[in-house]
Amino acid sequence: MIAYSNDSLLNPTRIIRLPEVRVMTGLSRSGIYARINQNSPGFDPAFPQPVNLGVRSVGWVASEVEDWINAQIANSRRAPRG
């Protein structure tokens, strides 16, 4: 039997797949994979790493993607306009 707290029932951790990450971030598939690949010039250490769901299946934690988006917004608002 799995025990859940009231908090986890109200705010469950949600795993989302690539199409939803693309919609949420506005990035292409290759843009997302570039951000998670340490050998890529587009690597972004702040971008959420995927979670292995199976042999050939990954997903992302929705709240981590949302946090990354909010950080991007905050950074762009702080950036000096030139």
PDB file with one MODEL, atoms N, CA, C and O in Angstrom:
MODEL        1
ATOM      1  N   MET A   1       0.838  -1.174   0.000  1.00  0.00           N
ATOM      2  CA  MET A   1       0.000   0.000   0.000  1.00  0.00           C
ATOM      3  C   MET A   1       0.887   1.242   0.000  1.00  0.00           C
ATOM      4  O   MET A   1       1.889   1.293   0.712  1.00  0.00           O
ATOM      5  N   ILE A   2       0.520   2.234  -0.793  1.00  0.00           N
ATOM      6  CA  ILE A   2       1.260   3.488  -0.863  1.00  0.00           C
ATOM      7  C   ILE A   2       0.536   4.523  -0.024  1.00  0.00           C
ATOM      8  O   ILE A   2      -0.676   4.701  -0.147  1.00  0.00           O
ATOM      9  N   ALA A   3       1.282   5.200   0.825  1.00  0.00           N
ATOM     10  CA  ALA A   3       0.684   6.251   1.659  1.00  0.00           C
ATOM     11  C   ALA A   3       0.972   7.595   1.020  1.00  0.00           C
ATOM     12  O   ALA A   3       2.107   7.878   0.637  1.00  0.00           O
ATOM     13  N   TYR A   4      -0.045   8.415   0.907  1.00  0.00           N
ATOM     14  CA  TYR A   4       0.091   9.756   0.352  1.00  0.00           C
ATOM     15  C   TYR A   4      -0.269  10.768   1.416  1.00  0.00           C
ATOM     16  O   TYR A   4      -1.195  10.562   2.200  1.00  0.00           O
ATOM     17  N   SER A   5       0.467  11.856   1.438  1.00  0.00           N
ATOM     18  CA  SER A   5       0.093  12.951   2.333  1.00  0.00           C
ATOM     19  C   SER A   5      -0.957  13.795   1.629  1.00  0.00           C
ATOM     20  O   SER A   5      -1.105  13.714   0.410  1.00  0.00           O
ATOM     21  N   ASN A   6      -1.675  14.591   2.375  1.00  0.00           N
ATOM     22  CA  ASN A   6      -2.662  15.486   1.771  1.00  0.00           C
ATOM     23  C   ASN A   6      -2.010  16.430   0.776  1.00  0.00           C
ATOM     24  O   ASN A   6      -2.604  16.766  -0.248  1.00  0.00           O
ATOM     25  N   ASP A   7      -0.772  16.863   1.078  1.00  0.00           N
ATOM     26  CA  ASP A   7      -0.055  17.752   0.168  1.00  0.00           C
ATOM     27  C   ASP A   7       0.179  17.110  -1.188  1.00  0.00           C
ATOM     28  O   ASP A   7      -0.007  17.757  -2.219  1.00  0.00           O
ATOM     29  N   SER A   8       0.586  15.841  -1.200  1.00  0.00           N
ATOM     30  CA  SER A   8       0.885  15.180  -2.464  1.00  0.00           C
ATOM     31  C   SER A   8      -0.371  14.959  -3.294  1.00  0.00           C
ATOM     32  O   SER A   8      -0.292  14.882  -4.520  1.00  0.00           O
ATOM     33  N   LEU A   9      -1.516  14.857  -2.654  1.00  0.00           N
ATOM     34  CA  LEU A   9      -2.763  14.714  -3.403  1.00  0.00           C
ATOM     35  C   LEU A   9      -3.180  16.033  -4.024  1.00  0.00           C
ATOM     36  O   LEU A   9      -3.780  16.054  -5.099  1.00  0.00           O
ATOM     37  N   LEU A  10      -2.870  17.128  -3.359  1.00  0.00           N
ATOM     38  CA  LEU A  10      -3.220  18.445  -3.886  1.00  0.00           C
ATOM     39  C   LEU A  10      -2.225  18.910  -4.946  1.00  0.00           C
ATOM     40  O   LEU A  10      -2.612  19.576  -5.906  1.00  0.00           O
ATOM     41  N   ASN A  11      -0.957  18.567  -4.783  1.00  0.00           N
ATOM     42  CA  ASN A  11       0.097  18.988  -5.697  1.00  0.00           C
ATOM     43  C   ASN A  11       0.952  17.800  -6.107  1.00  0.00           C
ATOM     44  O   ASN A  11       2.117  17.723  -5.718  1.00  0.00           O
ATOM     45  N   PRO A  12       0.407  16.883  -6.875  1.00  0.00           N
ATOM     46  CA  PRO A  12       1.200  15.712  -7.252  1.00  0.00           C
ATOM     47  C   PRO A  12       2.320  16.090  -8.213  1.00  0.00           C
ATOM     48  O   PRO A  12       2.188  17.022  -9.006  1.00  0.00           O
ATOM     49  N   THR A  13       3.412  15.359  -8.130  1.00  0.00           N
ATOM     50  CA  THR A  13       4.495  15.547  -9.085  1.00  0.00           C
ATOM     51  C   THR A  13       4.017  15.002 -10.418  1.00  0.00           C
ATOM     52  O   THR A  13       3.574  13.859 -10.524  1.00  0.00           O
ATOM     53  N   ARG A  14       4.116  15.842 -11.425  1.00  0.00           N
ATOM     54  CA  ARG A  14       3.619  15.455 -12.740  1.00  0.00           C
ATOM     55  C   ARG A  14       4.789  15.313 -13.692  1.00  0.00           C
ATOM     56  O   ARG A  14       5.629  16.208 -13.781  1.00  0.00           O
ATOM     57  N   ILE A  15       4.852  14.218 -14.393  1.00  0.00           N
ATOM     58  CA  ILE A  15       5.868  13.998 -15.421  1.00  0.00           C
ATOM     59  C   ILE A  15       5.231  14.339 -16.759  1.00  0.00           C
ATOM     60  O   ILE A  15       4.140  13.872 -17.084  1.00  0.00           O
ATOM     61  N   ILE A  16       5.934  15.165 -17.527  1.00  0.00           N
ATOM     62  CA  ILE A  16       5.427  15.545 -18.844  1.00  0.00           C
ATOM     63  C   ILE A  16       6.380  15.055 -19.912  1.00  0.00           C
ATOM     64  O   ILE A  16       7.577  14.894 -19.671  1.00  0.00           O
ATOM     65  N   ARG A  17       5.846  14.823 -21.078  1.00  0.00           N
ATOM     66  CA  ARG A  17       6.641  14.309 -22.192  1.00  0.00           C
ATOM     67  C   ARG A  17       7.090  15.460 -23.080  1.00  0.00           C
ATOM     68  O   ARG A  17       6.657  16.599 -22.901  1.00  0.00           O
ATOM     69  N   LEU A  18       7.950  15.161 -24.027  1.00  0.00           N
ATOM     70  CA  LEU A  18       8.576  16.157 -24.884  1.00  0.00           C
ATOM     71  C   LEU A  18       7.589  17.109 -25.564  1.00  0.00           C
ATOM     72  O   LEU A  18       7.839  18.314 -25.569  1.00  0.00           O
ATOM     73  N   PRO A  19       6.485  16.632 -26.138  1.00  0.00           N
ATOM     74  CA  PRO A  19       5.586  17.600 -26.791  1.00  0.00           C
ATOM     75  C   PRO A  19       5.087  18.698 -25.846  1.00  0.00           C
ATOM     76  O   PRO A  19       4.945  19.852 -26.252  1.00  0.00           O
ATOM     77  N   GLU A  20       4.824  18.343 -24.602  1.00  0.00           N
ATOM     78  CA  GLU A  20       4.367  19.364 -23.656  1.00  0.00           C
ATOM     79  C   GLU A  20       5.503  20.295 -23.248  1.00  0.00           C
ATOM     80  O   GLU A  20       5.281  21.490 -23.053  1.00  0.00           O
ATOM     81  N   VAL A  21       6.720  19.761 -23.117  1.00  0.00           N
ATOM     82  CA  VAL A  21       7.879  20.609 -22.811  1.00  0.00           C
ATOM     83  C   VAL A  21       8.077  21.602 -23.953  1.00  0.00           C
ATOM     84  O   VAL A  21       8.374  22.773 -23.716  1.00  0.00           O
ATOM     85  N   ARG A  22       7.914  21.138 -25.182  1.00  0.00           N
ATOM     86  CA  ARG A  22       8.048  22.026 -26.345  1.00  0.00           C
ATOM     87  C   ARG A  22       7.023  23.157 -26.296  1.00  0.00           C
ATOM     88  O   ARG A  22       7.361  24.316 -26.539  1.00  0.00           O
ATOM     89  N   VAL A  23       5.780  22.821 -25.982  1.00  0.00           N
ATOM     90  CA  VAL A  23       4.725  23.838 -25.911  1.00  0.00           C
ATOM     91  C   VAL A  23       5.016  24.823 -24.777  1.00  0.00           C
ATOM     92  O   VAL A  23       4.906  26.036 -24.959  1.00  0.00           O
ATOM     93  N   MET A  24       5.384  24.302 -23.621  1.00  0.00           N
ATOM     94  CA  MET A  24       5.617  25.164 -22.460  1.00  0.00           C
ATOM     95  C   MET A  24       6.784  26.120 -22.679  1.00  0.00           C
ATOM     96  O   MET A  24       6.706  27.288 -22.298  1.00  0.00           O
ATOM     97  N   THR A  25       7.871  25.636 -23.294  1.00  0.00           N
ATOM     98  CA  THR A  25       9.083  26.445 -23.425  1.00  0.00           C
ATOM     99  C   THR A  25       9.168  27.213 -24.736  1.00  0.00           C
ATOM    100  O   THR A  25       9.876  28.215 -24.824  1.00  0.00           O
ATOM    101  N   GLY A  26       8.461  26.755 -25.737  1.00  0.00           N
ATOM    102  CA  GLY A  26       8.584  27.369 -27.058  1.00  0.00           C
ATOM    103  C   GLY A  26       9.838  26.923 -27.786  1.00  0.00           C
ATOM    104  O   GLY A  26      10.196  27.501 -28.812  1.00  0.00           O
ATOM    105  N   LEU A  27      10.513  25.900 -27.269  1.00  0.00           N
ATOM    106  CA  LEU A  27      11.750  25.399 -27.876  1.00  0.00           C
ATOM    107  C   LEU A  27      11.450  24.222 -28.794  1.00  0.00           C
ATOM    108  O   LEU A  27      10.451  23.521 -28.631  1.00  0.00           O
ATOM    109  N   SER A  28      12.329  24.025 -29.752  1.00  0.00           N
ATOM    110  CA  SER A  28      12.221  22.858 -30.624  1.00  0.00           C
ATOM    111  C   SER A  28      12.782  21.640 -29.911  1.00  0.00           C
ATOM    112  O   SER A  28      13.409  21.757 -28.858  1.00  0.00           O
ATOM    113  N   ARG A  29      12.553  20.470 -30.495  1.00  0.00           N
ATOM    114  CA  ARG A  29      13.108  19.230 -29.944  1.00  0.00           C
ATOM    115  C   ARG A  29      14.622  19.326 -29.840  1.00  0.00           C
ATOM    116  O   ARG A  29      15.204  19.002 -28.805  1.00  0.00           O
ATOM    117  N   SER A  30      15.259  19.775 -30.925  1.00  0.00           N
ATOM    118  CA  SER A  30      16.718  19.867 -30.917  1.00  0.00           C
ATOM    119  C   SER A  30      17.203  20.931 -29.934  1.00  0.00           C
ATOM    120  O   SER A  30      18.272  20.777 -29.342  1.00  0.00           O
ATOM    121  N   GLY A  31      16.442  22.000 -29.751  1.00  0.00           N
ATOM    122  CA  GLY A  31      16.805  23.033 -28.781  1.00  0.00           C
ATOM    123  C   GLY A  31      16.770  22.508 -27.358  1.00  0.00           C
ATOM    124  O   GLY A  31      17.623  22.851 -26.539  1.00  0.00           O
ATOM    125  N   ILE A  32      15.788  21.681 -27.070  1.00  0.00           N
ATOM    126  CA  ILE A  32      15.685  21.081 -25.735  1.00  0.00           C
ATOM    127  C   ILE A  32      16.842  20.127 -25.495  1.00  0.00           C
ATOM    128  O   ILE A  32      17.494  20.182 -24.453  1.00  0.00           O
ATOM    129  N   TYR A  33      17.098  19.250 -26.462  1.00  0.00           N
ATOM    130  CA  TYR A  33      18.177  18.285 -26.284  1.00  0.00           C
ATOM    131  C   TYR A  33      19.546  18.954 -26.271  1.00  0.00           C
ATOM    132  O   TYR A  33      20.466  18.446 -25.629  1.00  0.00           O
ATOM    133  N   ALA A  34      19.705  20.075 -26.959  1.00  0.00           N
ATOM    134  CA  ALA A  34      20.970  20.820 -26.893  1.00  0.00           C
ATOM    135  C   ALA A  34      21.195  21.366 -25.492  1.00  0.00           C
ATOM    136  O   ALA A  34      22.324  21.378 -25.002  1.00  0.00           O
ATOM    137  N   ARG A  35      20.132  21.816 -24.850  1.00  0.00           N
ATOM    138  CA  ARG A  35      20.254  22.383 -23.506  1.00  0.00           C
ATOM    139  C   ARG A  35      20.600  21.339 -22.446  1.00  0.00           C
ATOM    140  O   ARG A  35      21.151  21.687 -21.402  1.00  0.00           O
ATOM    141  N   ILE A  36      20.285  20.064 -22.696  1.00  0.00           N
ATOM    142  CA  ILE A  36      20.603  19.035 -21.698  1.00  0.00           C
ATOM    143  C   ILE A  36      21.880  18.255 -22.023  1.00  0.00           C
ATOM    144  O   ILE A  36      22.322  17.424 -21.231  1.00  0.00           O
ATOM    145  N   ASN A  37      22.464  18.526 -23.182  1.00  0.00           N
ATOM    146  CA  ASN A  37      23.682  17.818 -23.603  1.00  0.00           C
ATOM    147  C   ASN A  37      24.913  18.634 -23.205  1.00  0.00           C
ATOM    148  O   ASN A  37      25.147  19.714 -23.748  1.00  0.00           O
ATOM    149  N   GLN A  38      25.687  18.124 -22.269  1.00  0.00           N
ATOM    150  CA  GLN A  38      26.865  18.842 -21.776  1.00  0.00           C
ATOM    151  C   GLN A  38      27.902  19.107 -22.860  1.00  0.00           C
ATOM    152  O   GLN A  38      28.725  20.009 -22.706  1.00  0.00           O
ATOM    153  N   ASN A  39      27.885  18.351 -23.943  1.00  0.00           N
ATOM    154  CA  ASN A  39      28.850  18.537 -25.026  1.00  0.00           C
ATOM    155  C   ASN A  39      28.357  19.506 -26.097  1.00  0.00           C
ATOM    156  O   ASN A  39      29.060  19.753 -27.077  1.00  0.00           O
ATOM    157  N   SER A  40      27.182  20.046 -25.925  1.00  0.00           N
ATOM    158  CA  SER A  40      26.592  20.950 -26.906  1.00  0.00           C
ATOM    159  C   SER A  40      26.928  22.402 -26.574  1.00  0.00           C
ATOM    160  O   SER A  40      26.980  22.775 -25.402  1.00  0.00           O
ATOM    161  N   PRO A  41      27.156  23.219 -27.601  1.00  0.00           N
ATOM    162  CA  PRO A  41      27.364  24.651 -27.334  1.00  0.00           C
ATOM    163  C   PRO A  41      26.114  25.315 -26.744  1.00  0.00           C
ATOM    164  O   PRO A  41      26.206  26.381 -26.136  1.00  0.00           O
ATOM    165  N   GLY A  42      24.965  24.695 -26.920  1.00  0.00           N
ATOM    166  CA  GLY A  42      23.725  25.231 -26.379  1.00  0.00           C
ATOM    167  C   GLY A  42      23.396  24.721 -24.985  1.00  0.00           C
ATOM    168  O   GLY A  42      22.298  24.960 -24.480  1.00  0.00           O
ATOM    169  N   PHE A  43      24.340  24.015 -24.353  1.00  0.00           N
ATOM    170  CA  PHE A  43      24.102  23.437 -23.035  1.00  0.00           C
ATOM    171  C   PHE A  43      23.706  24.511 -22.028  1.00  0.00           C
ATOM    172  O   PHE A  43      24.336  25.566 -21.953  1.00  0.00           O
ATOM    173  N   ASP A  44      22.672  24.239 -21.264  1.00  0.00           N
ATOM    174  CA  ASP A  44      22.203  25.135 -20.212  1.00  0.00           C
ATOM    175  C   ASP A  44      22.106  24.307 -18.926  1.00  0.00           C
ATOM    176  O   ASP A  44      21.173  23.520 -18.767  1.00  0.00           O
ATOM    177  N   PRO A  45      23.059  24.479 -18.012  1.00  0.00           N
ATOM    178  CA  PRO A  45      23.038  23.668 -16.792  1.00  0.00           C
ATOM    179  C   PRO A  45      21.802  23.894 -15.938  1.00  0.00           C
ATOM    180  O   PRO A  45      21.490  23.071 -15.078  1.00  0.00           O
ATOM    181  N   ALA A  46      21.098  24.987 -16.156  1.00  0.00           N
ATOM    182  CA  ALA A  46      19.892  25.274 -15.378  1.00  0.00           C
ATOM    183  C   ALA A  46      18.660  24.571 -15.950  1.00  0.00           C
ATOM    184  O   ALA A  46      17.634  24.468 -15.278  1.00  0.00           O
ATOM    185  N   PHE A  47      18.763  24.086 -17.199  1.00  0.00           N
ATOM    186  CA  PHE A  47      17.601  23.437 -17.807  1.00  0.00           C
ATOM    187  C   PHE A  47      17.381  22.083 -17.133  1.00  0.00           C
ATOM    188  O   PHE A  47      18.340  21.345 -16.907  1.00  0.00           O
ATOM    189  N   PRO A  48      16.138  21.751 -16.813  1.00  0.00           N
ATOM    190  CA  PRO A  48      15.870  20.486 -16.108  1.00  0.00           C
ATOM    191  C   PRO A  48      16.303  19.255 -16.908  1.00  0.00           C
ATOM    192  O   PRO A  48      16.091  19.170 -18.118  1.00  0.00           O
ATOM    193  N   GLN A  49      16.901  18.330 -16.212  1.00  0.00           N
ATOM    194  CA  GLN A  49      17.296  17.070 -16.837  1.00  0.00           C
ATOM    195  C   GLN A  49      16.080  16.138 -16.911  1.00  0.00           C
ATOM    196  O   GLN A  49      15.227  16.154 -16.023  1.00  0.00           O
ATOM    197  N   PRO A  50      16.007  15.336 -17.961  1.00  0.00           N
ATOM    198  CA  PRO A  50      14.881  14.401 -18.062  1.00  0.00           C
ATOM    199  C   PRO A  50      15.002  13.262 -17.060  1.00  0.00           C
ATOM    200  O   PRO A  50      16.076  12.978 -16.531  1.00  0.00           O
ATOM    201  N   VAL A  51      13.873  12.626 -16.820  1.00  0.00           N
ATOM    202  CA  VAL A  51      13.779  11.472 -15.936  1.00  0.00           C
ATOM    203  C   VAL A  51      13.564  10.249 -16.813  1.00  0.00           C
ATOM    204  O   VAL A  51      12.681  10.251 -17.671  1.00  0.00           O
ATOM    205  N   ASN A  52      14.360   9.205 -16.611  1.00  0.00           N
ATOM    206  CA  ASN A  52      14.174   7.978 -17.381  1.00  0.00           C
ATOM    207  C   ASN A  52      12.879   7.294 -16.954  1.00  0.00           C
ATOM    208  O   ASN A  52      12.648   7.056 -15.769  1.00  0.00           O
ATOM    209  N   LEU A  53      12.044   6.985 -17.934  1.00  0.00           N
ATOM    210  CA  LEU A  53      10.774   6.313 -17.664  1.00  0.00           C
ATOM    211  C   LEU A  53      10.783   4.873 -18.155  1.00  0.00           C
ATOM    212  O   LEU A  53       9.929   4.071 -17.777  1.00  0.00           O
ATOM    213  N   GLY A  54      11.734   4.561 -18.980  1.00  0.00           N
ATOM    214  CA  GLY A  54      11.837   3.224 -19.542  1.00  0.00           C
ATOM    215  C   GLY A  54      13.079   3.148 -20.391  1.00  0.00           C
ATOM    216  O   GLY A  54      13.910   4.055 -20.366  1.00  0.00           O
ATOM    217  N   VAL A  55      13.214   2.079 -21.141  1.00  0.00           N
ATOM    218  CA  VAL A  55      14.410   1.871 -21.954  1.00  0.00           C
ATOM    219  C   VAL A  55      14.606   2.994 -22.962  1.00  0.00           C
ATOM    220  O   VAL A  55      15.722   3.484 -23.137  1.00  0.00           O
ATOM    221  N   ARG A  56      13.538   3.403 -23.622  1.00  0.00           N
ATOM    222  CA  ARG A  56      13.629   4.452 -24.643  1.00  0.00           C
ATOM    223  C   ARG A  56      12.618   5.566 -24.392  1.00  0.00           C
ATOM    224  O   ARG A  56      12.037   6.115 -25.329  1.00  0.00           O
ATOM    225  N   SER A  57      12.418   5.888 -23.134  1.00  0.00           N
ATOM    226  CA  SER A  57      11.375   6.845 -22.791  1.00  0.00           C
ATOM    227  C   SER A  57      11.840   7.767 -21.668  1.00  0.00           C
ATOM    228  O   SER A  57      12.331   7.313 -20.634  1.00  0.00           O
ATOM    229  N   VAL A  58      11.676   9.068 -21.890  1.00  0.00           N
ATOM    230  CA  VAL A  58      12.011  10.038 -20.853  1.00  0.00           C
ATOM    231  C   VAL A  58      10.863  11.023 -20.694  1.00  0.00           C
ATOM    232  O   VAL A  58      10.008  11.158 -21.569  1.00  0.00           O
ATOM    233  N   GLY A  59      10.865  11.695 -19.578  1.00  0.00           N
ATOM    234  CA  GLY A  59       9.913  12.762 -19.309  1.00  0.00           C
ATOM    235  C   GLY A  59      10.598  13.798 -18.442  1.00  0.00           C
ATOM    236  O   GLY A  59      11.727  13.593 -17.994  1.00  0.00           O
ATOM    237  N   TRP A  60       9.926  14.899 -18.206  1.00  0.00           N
ATOM    238  CA  TRP A  60      10.455  15.965 -17.375  1.00  0.00           C
ATOM    239  C   TRP A  60       9.491  16.230 -16.238  1.00  0.00           C
ATOM    240  O   TRP A  60       8.283  16.046 -16.387  1.00  0.00           O
ATOM    241  N   VAL A  61      10.017  16.661 -15.105  1.00  0.00           N
ATOM    242  CA  VAL A  61       9.172  17.045 -13.983  1.00  0.00           C
ATOM    243  C   VAL A  61       8.589  18.418 -14.321  1.00  0.00           C
ATOM    244  O   VAL A  61       9.328  19.380 -14.528  1.00  0.00           O
ATOM    245  N   ALA A  62       7.269  18.500 -14.374  1.00  0.00           N
ATOM    246  CA  ALA A  62       6.590  19.721 -14.819  1.00  0.00           C
ATOM    247  C   ALA A  62       6.988  20.932 -13.984  1.00  0.00           C
ATOM    248  O   ALA A  62       7.220  22.009 -14.533  1.00  0.00           O
ATOM    249  N   SER A  63       7.072  20.772 -12.667  1.00  0.00           N
ATOM    250  CA  SER A  63       7.411  21.913 -11.812  1.00  0.00           C
ATOM    251  C   SER A  63       8.833  22.422 -12.074  1.00  0.00           C
ATOM    252  O   SER A  63       9.092  23.618 -11.934  1.00  0.00           O
ATOM    253  N   GLU A  64       9.757  21.531 -12.452  1.00  0.00           N
ATOM    254  CA  GLU A  64      11.120  21.957 -12.773  1.00  0.00           C
ATOM    255  C   GLU A  64      11.145  22.760 -14.066  1.00  0.00           C
ATOM    256  O   GLU A  64      11.883  23.740 -14.178  1.00  0.00           O
ATOM    257  N   VAL A  65      10.343  22.350 -15.039  1.00  0.00           N
ATOM    258  CA  VAL A  65      10.252  23.097 -16.299  1.00  0.00           C
ATOM    259  C   VAL A  65       9.639  24.473 -16.025  1.00  0.00           C
ATOM    260  O   VAL A  65      10.110  25.480 -16.553  1.00  0.00           O
ATOM    261  N   GLU A  66       8.600  24.513 -15.210  1.00  0.00           N
ATOM    262  CA  GLU A  66       7.968  25.790 -14.859  1.00  0.00           C
ATOM    263  C   GLU A  66       8.955  26.697 -14.126  1.00  0.00           C
ATOM    264  O   GLU A  66       8.989  27.901 -14.380  1.00  0.00           O
ATOM    265  N   ASP A  67       9.753  26.138 -13.226  1.00  0.00           N
ATOM    266  CA  ASP A  67      10.760  26.932 -12.513  1.00  0.00           C
ATOM    267  C   ASP A  67      11.785  27.510 -13.484  1.00  0.00           C
ATOM    268  O   ASP A  67      12.191  28.663 -13.343  1.00  0.00           O
ATOM    269  N   TRP A  68      12.206  26.715 -14.469  1.00  0.00           N
ATOM    270  CA  TRP A  68      13.165  27.192 -15.465  1.00  0.00           C
ATOM    271  C   TRP A  68      12.563  28.344 -16.278  1.00  0.00           C
ATOM    272  O   TRP A  68      13.231  29.346 -16.533  1.00  0.00           O
ATOM    273  N   ILE A  69      11.307  28.194 -16.677  1.00  0.00           N
ATOM    274  CA  ILE A  69      10.626  29.253 -17.434  1.00  0.00           C
ATOM    275  C   ILE A  69      10.564  30.527 -16.594  1.00  0.00           C
ATOM    276  O   ILE A  69      10.859  31.612 -17.096  1.00  0.00           O
ATOM    277  N   ASN A  70      10.184  30.410 -15.326  1.00  0.00           N
ATOM    278  CA  ASN A  70      10.100  31.583 -14.453  1.00  0.00           C
ATOM    279  C   ASN A  70      11.464  32.246 -14.271  1.00  0.00           C
ATOM    280  O   ASN A  70      11.548  33.472 -14.197  1.00  0.00           O
ATOM    281  N   ALA A  71      12.528  31.454 -14.199  1.00  0.00           N
ATOM    282  CA  ALA A  71      13.879  32.008 -14.098  1.00  0.00           C
ATOM    283  C   ALA A  71      14.256  32.749 -15.375  1.00  0.00           C
ATOM    284  O   ALA A  71      14.898  33.798 -15.318  1.00  0.00           O
ATOM    285  N   GLN A  72      13.858  32.206 -16.540  1.00  0.00           N
ATOM    286  CA  GLN A  72      14.135  32.875 -17.813  1.00  0.00           C
ATOM    287  C   GLN A  72      13.423  34.226 -17.855  1.00  0.00           C
ATOM    288  O   GLN A  72      13.997  35.222 -18.296  1.00  0.00           O
ATOM    289  N   ILE A  73      12.191  34.255 -17.402  1.00  0.00           N
ATOM    290  CA  ILE A  73      11.425  35.507 -17.373  1.00  0.00           C
ATOM    291  C   ILE A  73      12.110  36.511 -16.446  1.00  0.00           C
ATOM    292  O   ILE A  73      12.311  37.667 -16.818  1.00  0.00           O
ATOM    293  N   ALA A  74      12.465  36.069 -15.246  1.00  0.00           N
ATOM    294  CA  ALA A  74      13.116  36.957 -14.282  1.00  0.00           C
ATOM    295  C   ALA A  74      14.432  37.487 -14.833  1.00  0.00           C
ATOM    296  O   ALA A  74      14.726  38.674 -14.693  1.00  0.00           O
ATOM    297  N   ASN A  75      15.229  36.621 -15.458  1.00  0.00           N
ATOM    298  CA  ASN A  75      16.510  37.054 -16.026  1.00  0.00           C
ATOM    299  C   ASN A  75      16.319  38.067 -17.144  1.00  0.00           C
ATOM    300  O   ASN A  75      17.092  39.017 -17.266  1.00  0.00           O
ATOM    301  N   SER A  76      15.301  37.865 -17.951  1.00  0.00           N
ATOM    302  CA  SER A  76      15.084  38.799 -19.067  1.00  0.00           C
ATOM    303  C   SER A  76      14.592  40.150 -18.567  1.00  0.00           C
ATOM    304  O   SER A  76      14.847  41.171 -19.205  1.00  0.00           O
ATOM    305  N   ARG A  77      13.901  40.173 -17.450  1.00  0.00           N
ATOM    306  CA  ARG A  77      13.408  41.435 -16.891  1.00  0.00           C
ATOM    307  C   ARG A  77      14.533  42.212 -16.213  1.00  0.00           C
ATOM    308  O   ARG A  77      14.483  43.438 -16.115  1.00  0.00           O
ATOM    309  N   ARG A  78      15.562  41.476 -15.741  1.00  0.00           N
ATOM    310  CA  ARG A  78      16.700  42.127 -15.094  1.00  0.00           C
ATOM    311  C   ARG A  78      17.750  42.597 -16.090  1.00  0.00           C
ATOM    312  O   ARG A  78      18.554  43.477 -15.784  1.00  0.00           O
ATOM    313  N   ALA A  79      17.742  42.014 -17.273  1.00  0.00           N
ATOM    314  CA  ALA A  79      18.775  42.313 -18.263  1.00  0.00           C
ATOM    315  C   ALA A  79      18.675  43.759 -18.728  1.00  0.00           C
ATOM    316  O   ALA A  79      17.582  44.255 -19.000  1.00  0.00           O
ATOM    317  N   PRO A  80      19.822  44.437 -18.818  1.00  0.00           N
ATOM    318  CA  PRO A  80      19.793  45.829 -19.301  1.00  0.00           C
ATOM    319  C   PRO A  80      19.398  45.870 -20.773  1.00  0.00           C
ATOM    320  O   PRO A  80      19.826  45.043 -21.578  1.00  0.00           O
ATOM    321  N   ARG A  81      18.602  46.815 -21.084  1.00  0.00           N
ATOM    322  CA  ARG A  81      18.172  47.005 -22.487  1.00  0.00           C
ATOM    323  C   ARG A  81      19.250  47.809 -23.192  1.00  0.00           C
ATOM    324  O   ARG A  81      19.715  48.826 -22.678  1.00  0.00           O
ATOM    325  N   GLY A  82      19.644  47.349 -24.371  1.00  0.00           N
ATOM    326  CA  GLY A  82      20.753  48.037 -25.046  1.00  0.00           C
ATOM    327  C   GLY A  82      20.380  48.492 -26.331  1.00  0.00           C
ATOM    328  O   GLY A  82      21.194  49.091 -27.034  1.00  0.00           O
TER     329      GLY A  82
ENDMDL
END
